[in-house]
Amino acid sequence: MKVVFLAMFITSSAINLSSQPSNLPPIPKPGPLAQPRSLQQVGLPLDQTRATIPPDNPQTPEKVALGQKLFFDGRLSADGTVACATCHDPARAFTDGKPVSVGIHGQAGQRNSPTVLNALYNKTQFWDGRVTTLEEQAELPITNPIEMGQTNMDAAVASIQAIKEYRDSFQSVFGRPPNTPDVLRAIASYERTLLSFNSPFDRFIAGDGNAIDDSAKRGWKLFNTQARCNKCHALSDNQPNLTNFTDNDFHNIGVGIIRHHIVPLARQAEQLVNSGNSAAIDRAAIQSKMSVLGRFLVTKKQPDIASFKTQNLRNLLLTAPYFHDGSQETLWDTMDHYNKGDGVQNPFLDQDIQPLALSEDQINDLVALMASLTSDDYKEQAARELDRQRAIAKTNRPQRNTARAFGPKPVQPPPPSQ
């Protein structure tokens, strides 16, 4: 079946939010950054992109336009105040700039919103990989009590069914009235057009030696050597996969391990995980302390305790704060975390996490490399954010620990028996 992608702006799908009550928090409006992206981007893997389209949900311009409209429509939420775009704002590279996302009635979750940009390449979705497809991913926030708050998908569909414009669109696109599978197919189809490459680094890899500066070039060398970033962010030492700079795997990197009693939580979670109830597991991941268990909530395997998916590094300056819990404010904080090796009293720490002995100049070079992964669409915003983070880093570095960064790897305690 021929794959159809959009390489032009869709203007007919703009949402008129003026009809919503004025006391509701604003939902981001679609603009140029929300539009489906061109396939003609340096660094974009065309064959891999086409391979992400499922046979039962082919791309069409009309379906993508419908999905974009749903993505920005608060009427999918229980009280009309939250849309997909609330947590995935195009102006912030489809994140929300908060440590953890906030849903209906101002309720805060437990996890940071990952970007939707290039999510079509993910082998799993969510920080713990509890679903595999964009269609599955689209459903769970809608029915999560503290995200979009619908009691079930039937309730969400009913709100769409009541709107003539949607009834007509679904009939035109799918040949039938609004229903759960088609709502999810439309949203996923739109998300598959959110492709983001065309960065200075992409042009450098393509052969333009002047596309990035000397600092970023030194950062790229460090990335693959002393800094050990490639262990998780390039998949293979010999043939690095630079699509999203992720191995699509899960790692315990020591985030938040001191703040939580991990093993008792894991024991409590086993019964829930054994139930196989995906909605209940989703609620535990977003609403409870069990969120810190990460991948364990899905696999029940002890090595996966407090492990989370490797983050996409593209447009990183626009997706702060960092890590699954949004605990690191700047890229300098993030590098300080890795530089010291973390690991204190963490029996589940990934074996590749160890002190890196990086100097301040080397950390600056790695930040320069990460800045070079910004797509041209976000160039100006990223420059402002880099200045902001640099100013913070000059006066506030809570994760910095030079003694540990240049010391031996701490001896980890053995995993406790369960």
TAGI-V86581 format. One record per residue. N is the residue number from 1. RES is the residue in one small letter. PHI is phi in whole degrees, 0 to 359 (* if undefined). Layout:
((N;RES;PHI) (N;RES;PHI))
This chain:
((1;m;*) (2;k;291) (3;v;270) (4;v;246) (5;f;244) (6;l;265) (7;a;237) (8;m;221) (9;f;286) (10;i;251) (11;t;264) (12;s;286) (13;s;263) (14;a;298) (15;i;261) (16;n;270) (17;l;268) (18;s;292) (19;s;281) (20;q;282) (21;p;303) (22;s;291) (23;n;275) (24;l;280) (25;p;296) (26;p;291) (27;i;260) (28;p;308) (29;k;263) (30;p;290) (31;g;219) (32;p;305) (33;l;287) (34;a;268) (35;q;281) (36;p;306) (37;r;265) (38;s;291) (39;l;281) (40;q;270) (41;q;236) (42;v;298) (43;g;96) (44;l;286) (45;p;275) (46;l;298) (47;d;297) (48;q;296) (49;t;296) (50;r;297) (51;a;289) (52;t;279) (53;i;279) (54;p;288) (55;p;302) (56;d;270) (57;n;214) (58;p;294) (59;q;282) (60;t;222) (61;p;304) (62;e;292) (63;k;292) (64;v;297) (65;a;298) (66;l;295) (67;g;297) (68;q;296) (69;k;297) (70;l;296) (71;f;301) (72;f;258) (73;d;257) (74;g;292) (75;r;288) (76;l;284) (77;s;268) (78;a;295) (79;d;243) (80;g;78) (81;t;259) (82;v;231) (83;a;239) (84;c;306) (85;a;291) (86;t;300) (87;c;267) (88;h;229) (89;d;278) (90;p;306) (91;a;293) (92;r;248) (93;a;57) (94;f;62) (95;t;234) (96;d;235) (97;g;75) (98;k;254) (99;p;303) (100;v;227) (101;s;285) (102;v;241) (103;g;250) (104;i;300) (105;h;59) (106;g;70) (107;q;280) (108;a;268) (109;g;272) (110;q;248) (111;r;228) (112;n;284) (113;s;283) (114;p;284) (115;t;291) (116;v;272) (117;l;302) (118;n;64) (119;a;294) (120;l;299) (121;y;273) (122;n;296) (123;k;281) (124;t;222) (125;q;243) (126;f;75) (127;w;298) (128;d;256) (129;g;66) (130;r;283) (131;v;224) (132;t;250) (133;t;250) (134;l;294) (135;e;296) (136;e;294) (137;q;297) (138;a;297) (139;e;284) (140;l;297) (141;p;297) (142;i;297) (143;t;258) (144;n;283) (145;p;301) (146;i;251) (147;e;257) (148;m;259) (149;g;78) (150;q;289) (151;t;293) (152;n;196) (153;m;292) (154;d;301) (155;a;294) (156;a;295) (157;v;296) (158;a;299) (159;s;291) (160;i;283) (161;q;300) (162;a;286) (163;i;254) (164;k;302) (165;e;302) (166;y;289) (167;r;302) (168;d;295) (169;s;294) (170;f;296) (171;q;296) (172;s;289) (173;v;279) (174;f;248) (175;g;77) (176;r;202) (177;p;294) (178;p;304) (179;n;206) (180;t;302) (181;p;301) (182;d;285) (183;v;301) (184;l;291) (185;r;297) (186;a;294) (187;i;298) (188;a;296) (189;s;297) (190;y;297) (191;e;299) (192;r;288) (193;t;266) (194;l;271) (195;l;259) (196;s;221) (197;f;228) (198;n;52) (199;s;258) (200;p;306) (201;f;296) (202;d;301) (203;r;291) (204;f;296) (205;i;295) (206;a;284) (207;g;123) (208;d;272) (209;g;295) (210;n;262) (211;a;290) (212;i;234) (213;d;275) (214;d;296) (215;s;298) (216;a;295) (217;k;296) (218;r;296) (219;g;298) (220;w;296) (221;k;294) (222;l;297) (223;f;309) (224;n;262) (225;t;228) (226;q;301) (227;a;284) (228;r;63) (229;c;299) (230;n;295) (231;k;299) (232;c;240) (233;h;254) (234;a;220) (235;l;73) (236;s;220) (237;d;293) (238;n;272) (239;q;229) (240;p;296) (241;n;264) (242;l;260) (243;t;301) (244;n;238) (245;f;55) (246;t;214) (247;d;271) (248;n;58) (249;d;244) (250;f;234) (251;h;218) (252;n;269) (253;i;255) (254;g;89) (255;v;280) (256;g;73) (257;i;295) (258;i;286) (259;r;281) (260;h;228) (261;h;272) (262;i;294) (263;v;295) (264;p;301) (265;l;297) (266;a;297) (267;r;295) (268;q;295) (269;a;283) (270;e;302) (271;q;296) (272;l;297) (273;v;296) (274;n;296) (275;s;291) (276;g;72) (277;n;276) (278;s;296) (279;a;293) (280;a;292) (281;i;295) (282;d;298) (283;r;296) (284;a;297) (285;a;292) (286;i;261) (287;q;251) (288;s;234) (289;k;297) (290;m;297) (291;s;307) (292;v;292) (293;l;285) (294;g;57) (295;r;299) (296;f;303) (297;l;297) (298;v;261) (299;t;261) (300;k;65) (301;k;263) (302;q;305) (303;p;299) (304;d;269) (305;i;298) (306;a;61) (307;s;261) (308;f;226) (309;k;294) (310;t;298) (311;q;285) (312;n;294) (313;l;269) (314;r;290) (315;n;56) (316;l;299) (317;l;298) (318;l;271) (319;t;250) (320;a;296) (321;p;283) (322;y;248) (323;f;78) (324;h;297) (325;d;253) (326;g;62) (327;s;277) (328;q;248) (329;e;283) (330;t;231) (331;l;294) (332;w;294) (333;d;300) (334;t;299) (335;m;293) (336;d;298) (337;h;301) (338;y;290) (339;n;298) (340;k;279) (341;g;81) (342;d;44) (343;g;90) (344;v;296) (345;q;54) (346;n;236) (347;p;290) (348;f;254) (349;l;301) (350;d;299) (351;q;296) (352;d;275) (353;i;273) (354;q;204) (355;p;303) (356;l;253) (357;a;55) (358;l;274) (359;s;282) (360;e;297) (361;d;297) (362;q;292) (363;i;298) (364;n;299) (365;d;294) (366;l;293) (367;v;296) (368;a;298) (369;l;299) (370;m;297) (371;a;296) (372;s;287) (373;l;272) (374;t;278) (375;s;294) (376;d;302) (377;d;303) (378;y;246) (379;k;303) (380;e;291) (381;q;299) (382;a;294) (383;a;297) (384;r;295) (385;e;292) (386;l;298) (387;d;298) (388;r;297) (389;q;293) (390;r;297) (391;a;296) (392;i;295) (393;a;297) (394;k;287) (395;t;237) (396;n;218) (397;r;229) (398;p;295) (399;q;267) (400;r;291) (401;n;209) (402;t;297) (403;a;300) (404;r;288) (405;a;299) (406;f;256) (407;g;260) (408;p;288) (409;k;294) (410;p;299) (411;v;283) (412;q;276) (413;p;292) (414;p;290) (415;p;300) (416;p;290) (417;s;286) (418;q;262))
